Amino acid sequence: SPRVTHRSVPVPQEVGPTMVGDEHSDPHLMSILGATKRSTLGNNFCEYYVNDAPRVVLDKLESLGYRVVSMTGVGQTLVWCLHRE
């Protein structure tokens, strides 16, 4: 029978800032997350950011009743889609 070995691989612990919303996001939710609204030079729109790592933001959202529906990678960016019942 084939021999199976397991190897531990370190999980990257990315740090903030984390983009948590766009200019149309719920201001109350952005306030709860501690997000600040800012515009990047050259963009004609605003985004909300927090200094927390993504895993911290996801934990906060989970405590508010949000659940991850899907996740994908776009280049070096991770995008989570959440839903609250």
C-alpha positions as CSV (number, residue, x, y, z in Angstrom):
1,S,0.0,0.0,0.0
2,P,1.2,3.5,-0.7
3,R,2.8,5.4,2.1
4,V,1.1,8.7,3.0
5,T,2.9,11.5,4.8
6,H,1.5,14.8,6.0
7,R,3.4,18.0,6.1
8,S,2.5,21.2,8.0
9,V,2.4,24.4,5.9
10,P,2.4,27.7,7.7
11,V,-0.8,29.7,7.1
12,P,0.0,33.3,6.2
13,Q,-1.3,35.8,8.7
14,E,-2.0,38.9,6.6
15,V,-2.3,42.2,8.3
16,G,-4.4,45.3,7.5
17,P,-5.5,47.6,6.2
18,T,-8.5,45.6,5.0
19,M,-11.1,47.1,2.6
20,V,-14.5,46.5,4.1
21,G,-17.0,48.5,2.0
22,D,-17.6,51.0,-0.8
23,E,-19.2,54.4,-0.7
24,H,-22.7,52.8,-0.7
25,S,-22.1,50.6,2.4
26,D,-24.2,50.9,5.6
27,P,-22.6,53.7,7.6
28,H,-23.7,52.1,10.9
29,L,-22.0,48.8,10.1
30,M,-18.9,50.6,9.0
31,S,-18.9,52.5,12.3
32,I,-19.2,49.2,14.2
33,L,-16.2,47.8,12.3
34,G,-14.3,51.0,13.1
35,A,-13.9,51.7,9.4
36,T,-12.8,55.0,7.9
37,K,-13.9,56.3,4.5
38,R,-11.2,57.4,2.0
39,S,-10.6,58.0,-1.6
40,T,-7.4,57.0,-3.4
41,L,-5.8,59.5,-5.8
42,G,-7.1,58.9,-9.3
43,N,-10.3,57.2,-8.1
44,N,-13.7,59.0,-8.3
45,F,-15.2,56.8,-5.6
46,C,-14.6,56.1,-1.9
47,E,-13.9,52.9,0.1
48,Y,-14.0,52.0,3.7
49,Y,-10.9,50.6,5.4
50,V,-10.0,49.2,8.8
51,N,-6.5,48.6,10.1
52,D,-7.5,45.0,11.2
53,A,-6.3,41.9,9.5
54,P,-9.0,40.1,7.4
55,R,-9.4,37.3,10.0
56,V,-10.3,39.9,12.7
57,V,-12.9,41.6,10.4
58,L,-14.4,38.2,9.6
59,D,-14.6,37.4,13.4
60,K,-16.4,40.7,14.0
61,L,-18.8,40.2,11.2
62,E,-19.6,36.6,12.4
63,S,-20.4,38.0,15.9
64,L,-22.9,40.3,14.1
65,G,-24.6,37.4,12.4
66,Y,-22.9,37.4,9.1
67,R,-21.8,34.1,7.5
68,V,-19.3,33.5,4.7
69,V,-21.1,32.4,1.5
70,S,-18.1,32.2,-0.8
71,M,-14.5,33.3,-1.2
72,T,-12.3,33.7,-4.2
73,G,-9.0,35.2,-5.2
74,V,-8.5,38.0,-7.7
75,G,-4.8,38.5,-8.3
76,Q,-3.3,39.0,-4.9
77,T,-6.6,40.1,-3.4
78,L,-9.0,37.8,-1.5
79,V,-12.8,38.6,-1.8
80,W,-15.3,37.2,0.7
81,C,-19.0,37.3,0.1
82,L,-21.1,37.3,3.3
83,H,-24.8,37.1,4.1
84,R,-26.8,37.9,7.3
85,E,-30.1,36.2,7.9
